[in-house]
Amino acid sequence: MMPTWLAGLVAVAAITVTYFFCVRPHLRGQGGTTTRGAAHDGQVDRQIAELREELRAMRARDYVDGGRVPSGTPTVPPES
């Protein structure tokens, strides 16, 4: 069984690491991301643009398809 003081030491170490590597950089405005740079930003921007275009096309198709109403009355299958 683990002694109580060792469990407390592990908890304090985890909190300290979280503060120095996550909370403190975020408070400084640097965030906690590991990837930075213009190449990454350009790739993300391109992907966002592609997804927006796909969404626009899907909405246009839905608008066109939504205007079509079947002209005949639906047929009901006969009961057995």
Sequence and secondary structure as in RCSB ss.txt:
>XXXX:A:sequence
MMPTWLAGLVAVAAITVTYFFCVRPHLRGQGGTTTRGAAHDGQVDRQIAELREELRAMRARDYVDGGRVPSGTPT
VPPES
>XXXX:A:secstr
   HHHHHHHHHHHHHHHIIIIIHHHHTT  S S  SHHHHHHHHHHHHHHHHHHHHHHHHHHHHHT   SS   
     
